[in-house]
């Protein structure tokens, strides 16, 4: 399939319009009755001559000093308490752990472990995820790896910091209604957007592709003394290096196609530009308060819409400059999209 380069008939997908729950394709050609509902992809918004920002300066974190130390613990230093999420191959528990990450006494943690201890493929994949997380220097916008349990005779555990507010999608759907001020509401949404953008920028600097960014894979923390919630990127089970990006069709376990870049679905490799596309979908997810993009579309149907140049419409009450950024992230040509450095700069201006 060939991507279209001509946006004369570009259109957007009106997924949630009034009381209508079924996705509906809206045409933005001149003879359409209500062109205000849709925004075509026509005008680049980014200055390609801009100077790149310097890498973030992250406040000192006590766990950073432990990066070179051994993370390994025994399973008897942990106590599984309750299942937070049960997937096809892995269970994720809230747990207690003793003497991890240089902390005295007990620490509340999250433990990811294979559902079936005899499943060698799942165990190998989790060990690969562990090595990926170990290879990434700690950063305040990524969930912290606290310890691992990989010694023979123990179950394989990936032990991370506990997110006291669950994942971002859950938080948006279940808790954001507590914020009654429109101004505060926008500030918190934008804050989440900036948190994730900085995390993705950091991963790009480390030459890491996440390949599965969505609201379910961003964890929400509330830090004492800080009024706002903080979002951190998690789930590195799909991650790869920039030098070995892979293809969607070759993956045994595939990320959700609705957050996946158009060219990747059309059998091109993952790239830093496809990461930007996924970020744009997450940004839409944030500003729709946890809606599912392209909810009723199959993968094949979605590819057909992408070929026609169609994109999601602006979320209700979303600032124009935020939606323009989403559209920039969804440019058909990967090279025409902003970098994550550009995205962070644009969000800082909006802020």
BAZA-72458 format. One record per residue (C-alpha): x, y, z. Coordinates in steps of 0.25 Angstrom, whole numbers, plus 5000, padded with zeros to 4 digits. Each point is the difference from the previous one (the first is absolute). Layout:
BEGIN
<<X,Y,Z>>
...
This chain:
BEGIN
<<5000,5000,5000>>
<<5005,5014,4997>>
<<4998,5012,5009>>
<<4993,5012,4994>>
<<5008,5013,4999>>
<<4988,5008,4996>>
<<4991,5006,5010>>
<<4990,5006,4991>>
<<4989,4990,5005>>
<<5006,4998,5014>>
<<4990,4997,5011>>
<<5000,4997,5014>>
<<4992,4989,5008>>
<<4989,5005,5009>>
<<5001,4989,5010>>
<<4991,5007,5011>>
<<4990,5010,4995>>
<<4989,5003,5010>>
<<4992,4988,5004>>
<<5005,4992,4988>>
<<5009,4988,5005>>
<<5004,4994,4987>>
<<5012,5006,4993>>
<<4996,5008,4987>>
<<5008,5004,4989>>
<<4999,5015,4997>>
<<5004,5006,4987>>
<<5007,5014,5000>>
<<4998,5003,4985>>
<<4994,5013,4996>>
<<4986,4995,4998>>
<<4999,4994,5014>>
<<4989,5006,5008>>
<<5007,5002,5013>>
<<5015,5002,4998>>
<<5001,5006,5014>>
<<5000,4985,5005>>
<<5013,4996,4994>>
<<5014,5005,4997>>
<<5007,4996,4988>>
<<5015,4997,5000>>
<<5005,5011,4992>>
<<5010,5010,5007>>
<<5013,4996,5007>>
<<5000,5007,5013>>
<<5015,4998,5004>>
<<5012,5008,4996>>
<<5011,4990,4995>>
<<5011,5010,5003>>
<<4997,5001,5015>>
<<5011,4997,5009>>
<<4999,4987,5009>>
<<4998,5001,5015>>
<<5011,4995,5009>>
<<4997,4987,5007>>
<<4992,5001,5013>>
<<5006,5002,5013>>
<<4993,4991,5009>>
<<5001,5002,5015>>
<<5009,4991,5008>>
<<4993,4986,5003>>
<<5005,4991,5011>>
<<4998,4988,4990>>
<<5010,5006,4990>>
<<5012,4997,5009>>
<<4996,4985,4999>>
<<5000,4998,4985>>
<<5014,4994,5000>>
<<4996,4991,5012>>
<<4995,4986,5000>>
<<4984,5000,5000>>
<<4999,4986,5003>>
<<4991,4995,5012>>
<<4994,4987,5004>>
<<4986,4997,4999>>
<<4999,4998,5015>>
<<5003,5015,5001>>
<<4986,5003,4994>>
<<4985,4997,5003>>
<<4990,5000,4989>>
<<4987,5007,5005>>
<<4990,5002,4989>>
<<4999,4999,4985>>
<<5000,5014,4994>>
<<4999,4994,4985>>
<<4999,4986,4995>>
<<5004,4999,4985>>
<<5001,4988,4991>>
<<5015,4998,5003>>
<<5003,5008,5013>>
<<4994,5004,5013>>
<<5003,5013,5007>>
<<4999,5001,5015>>
<<5000,5010,5010>>
<<5010,4995,5010>>
<<5009,5002,5012>>
<<5016,4999,4999>>
<<5010,5001,5010>>
<<5013,5007,4999>>
<<4999,5004,4985>>
<<5007,5011,4993>>
<<5008,5004,5013>>
<<4987,5002,5008>>
<<4999,4995,5014>>
<<4988,4992,5004>>
<<4988,4997,4991>>
<<4997,5008,4987>>
<<4987,4999,4992>>
<<5003,4995,4986>>
<<4995,4995,4987>>
<<5004,4986,4996>>
<<4998,4995,4986>>
<<5002,4985,4998>>
<<4996,4989,4990>>
<<4986,4994,5002>>
<<5006,4986,4997>>
<<5014,4998,5006>>
<<5002,4989,4990>>
<<4998,5009,4988>>
<<5014,5001,4995>>
<<4996,5011,4990>>
<<4993,5009,5010>>
<<5012,4998,5009>>
<<5010,5004,4989>>
<<4992,5012,4996>>
<<4999,5005,5014>>
<<5015,4998,5002>>
<<5002,5008,4987>>
<<4991,5011,5006>>
<<5008,5000,5013>>
<<5013,5002,4992>>
<<4994,5011,4992>>
<<4996,5008,5012>>
<<5014,4997,5006>>
<<5006,5006,4988>>
<<4993,5013,5001>>
<<5006,5010,5010>>
<<4989,5004,5010>>
<<4991,5012,4997>>
<<4989,5007,5007>>
<<4991,4998,4989>>
<<5001,4985,4999>>
<<4995,4990,5010>>
<<5012,4996,5010>>
<<5005,4986,4999>>
<<5003,4996,5015>>
<<5005,4986,4999>>
<<4999,4987,4993>>
<<4999,4985,5004>>
<<5006,4991,4989>>
<<5009,4990,5008>>
<<4998,4986,4997>>
<<4990,4994,5010>>
<<4992,5013,5001>>
<<4988,5004,4991>>
<<5004,5012,4991>>
<<4995,5013,5005>>
<<5001,5014,4995>>
<<4999,5009,5012>>
<<4996,5015,4998>>
<<4995,5012,5008>>
<<4986,4999,5003>>
<<4991,5010,4993>>
<<4989,5005,5011>>
<<4991,5005,4989>>
<<5000,4988,4990>>
<<5002,5003,4985>>
<<4997,5012,4993>>
<<4987,4995,4992>>
<<4994,4995,5013>>
<<5003,5013,5007>>
<<4994,5009,4989>>
<<4987,4991,4999>>
<<4998,4998,5015>>
<<5007,5012,5007>>
<<5001,5012,4992>>
<<4986,5005,5003>>
<<5004,5004,5013>>
<<5007,5012,4994>>
<<4989,5010,4999>>
<<5007,5012,4995>>
<<5002,5001,4985>>
<<5013,5007,5001>>
<<5005,4989,5010>>
<<4995,4989,4991>>
<<5008,5006,4988>>
<<5012,5001,5009>>
<<5000,4986,5004>>
<<4997,4994,4986>>
<<5012,5009,4995>>
<<5008,4995,5011>>
<<4998,4986,4997>>
<<5003,5003,4985>>
<<5013,5007,5004>>
<<5005,4989,5009>>
<<4998,4989,4989>>
<<5006,5009,4989>>
<<5013,5002,5009>>
<<5000,4985,5003>>
<<4999,4997,4985>>
<<5011,5010,4997>>
<<5009,4994,5010>>
<<4998,4986,4994>>
<<5003,5006,4986>>
<<5013,5005,5006>>
<<5003,4986,5005>>
<<4997,4994,4986>>
<<4989,4992,5006>>
<<4986,4998,4993>>
<<4989,4997,5009>>
<<4991,4995,4989>>
<<4987,4999,5009>>
<<4997,5014,5005>>
<<4986,5001,5005>>
<<4992,5005,5013>>
<<5001,4986,5006>>
<<5015,5001,4999>>
<<5001,5013,5008>>
<<5000,4999,5015>>
<<4994,5011,5009>>
<<5007,5004,5013>>
<<4997,5011,5010>>
<<5012,5005,5007>>
<<4999,5006,5014>>
<<5001,5015,5000>>
<<4997,5001,4985>>
<<4986,5004,4996>>
<<4999,4994,4986>>
<<5001,4985,4996>>
<<5012,4995,4993>>
<<5000,4990,4988>>
<<5011,4990,4998>>
<<5002,4991,4988>>
<<5000,4985,5003>>
<<4999,4987,4993>>
<<5013,4998,4992>>
<<4996,4986,4995>>
<<4999,5004,4986>>
<<5012,5009,5000>>
<<5011,4999,4990>>
<<5013,5008,4996>>
<<4999,5011,4989>>
<<5011,4991,4993>>
<<4991,4988,5000>>
<<4986,5005,4999>>
<<4992,4989,4994>>
<<4987,4999,4993>>
<<4986,4999,5005>>
<<4997,4988,4991>>
<<5012,4992,5005>>
<<4996,5002,5015>>
<<4994,4987,5007>>
<<4994,5009,5010>>
<<4995,5013,4994>>
<<4997,5014,5006>>
<<4986,5005,4998>>
<<4999,5005,4986>>
<<4991,5012,5003>>
<<5012,5007,5007>>
<<5010,4995,4989>>
<<5005,5009,4988>>
<<4994,4999,4987>>
<<5013,4996,4993>>
<<5003,4989,5010>>
<<4986,4994,4997>>
<<5004,5000,4986>>
<<5012,4992,5003>>
<<5011,5010,5001>>
<<5009,4999,5012>>
<<4998,5007,5014>>
<<5008,5013,5001>>
<<5001,5013,5009>>
<<4990,5006,4991>>
<<4990,4989,5002>>
<<5002,5002,5015>>
<<4995,5014,4998>>
<<4987,4995,4993>>
<<4997,4992,5012>>
<<5003,5011,5009>>
<<4989,5009,4992>>
<<4990,4989,5002>>
<<5003,5000,5015>>
<<4998,5015,5000>>
<<4987,4998,4994>>
<<4997,4989,5010>>
<<5003,5010,5011>>
<<4992,5011,4995>>
<<4988,4991,4998>>
<<5001,4996,5014>>
<<5004,4985,4997>>
<<4992,4997,4987>>
<<5004,4989,4991>>
<<5005,5005,4987>>
<<4994,4994,4987>>
<<4992,4991,5009>>
<<4991,4993,4990>>
<<5010,4999,4989>>
<<5007,4987,4996>>
<<5015,5001,4997>>
<<4997,4998,4985>>
<<4989,5011,5000>>
<<5010,5009,5008>>
<<5011,4999,4989>>
<<4989,5003,4990>>
<<4997,5013,5007>>
<<5014,5004,5002>>
<<5002,4998,4985>>
<<4989,5010,4997>>
<<5007,5010,5010>>
<<4990,4999,5011>>
<<5003,5003,5014>>
<<4993,5002,5013>>
<<4992,5013,5003>>
<<5003,5009,5011>>
<<4996,4996,5014>>
<<4989,5009,5006>>
<<5005,5013,5006>>
<<5014,4996,4996>>
<<5009,5012,4998>>
<<5003,5003,4985>>
<<5015,5000,5002>>
<<4999,4986,5007>>
<<4992,4994,4989>>
<<5010,5006,4989>>
<<5011,4993,5007>>
<<4992,4987,4999>>
<<4998,5002,4985>>
<<5015,5003,4999>>
<<5003,4986,5007>>
<<4991,4993,4990>>
<<5006,5005,4987>>
<<5001,4989,4989>>
<<5014,5002,4997>>
<<5008,4996,5013>>
<<5011,5011,4996>>
<<4990,5011,5001>>
<<4996,4997,5014>>
<<5006,5008,5012>>
<<5011,4993,5008>>
<<4997,4998,5015>>
<<5009,5011,5003>>
<<4991,5009,4991>>
<<4988,4995,5008>>
<<5005,5003,5013>>
<<5004,5014,4996>>
<<4986,5002,4994>>
<<4993,4995,5013>>
<<5009,5009,5008>>
<<4995,5012,4992>>
<<4986,4996,5002>>
<<5002,4999,5015>>
